[in-house]
Amino acid sequence: MKITRSKDRNGNTLAKITTQYGSFSIQSNGNLPQVHRDFMNGKRTSLAADDVIVWIGHFGTDRQKKMLGLD
């Protein structure tokens, strides 16, 4: 899993998650606080990946869960 930073057309920070099975984006401002902090500080930590996995486990679609192997 690779997490990269991008912006949407309104200027919101997005976390783009890329796996071998495809990719998707999540707005990182409020719902992924560790990812957002890492983006603002210019760091990459394992906590960011954990943050994404937990969020997808709770709120992700079936497709997103399958792409991360949480099915």
N, C-alpha and C positions, 0 to 999 in steps of 0.2 A: 504494500500500500504506500502510495506517495501522496503527500499533501502539499499543494501549492496555493499561493495567494493570487487572487484576482479581484476585480471590482465589477459590480453590475452597473447598469446604465444610470442608476440613481446614486452611485458613489458608495454603496454599501460594500463592506469587505466580505468576500466569499472564500470559503475553503473548497478547493477543487480536489476531490479524492479520486485518484486513479488506481485501478487494480488491473490485473491481467484480463479481467472479464468485462471491463468498461469503466466509465467514469461518471461522476455526478458532482453537483455543487451544493453546498449548504451555506447559508448566511451565517457568519461566525460572530457577529457582534454580541448578541445576548445569550444565545443557546450553546455556544462553544467557547466559554471564557478562556480556557487554557490555550486553545488554538489562536484566539484573537491576541492574547498577551504575547505569545511566541512570534506572531506576525509583526506586532508593533515593536518588539525588542530585537527582531532580526535573528532569532534563535530557532532551532528545531529541537524539540525535546520528545522523549518517548511519552510524556504525559499528554501531548497533543494527540497522538495516535490513540491512546487510551480514552481520551475525551470523545473522539469521534466514534470509537467502537461502542462505548456506553450509550451515546446519544442515538446511534443507529439501532442498537438493541431495544431501546425504549420507543423511539418515534419513527424509525425508518420504514420505508416501504418493503414489501416482500422482495422486490428486485434488489434493493440496496443490501438487505440482510444476506441474500444469496451471494452477492458479489463479494461480501466480506467473510463469507463462510459461517454466518451466525444462524443458519437454518437448521 
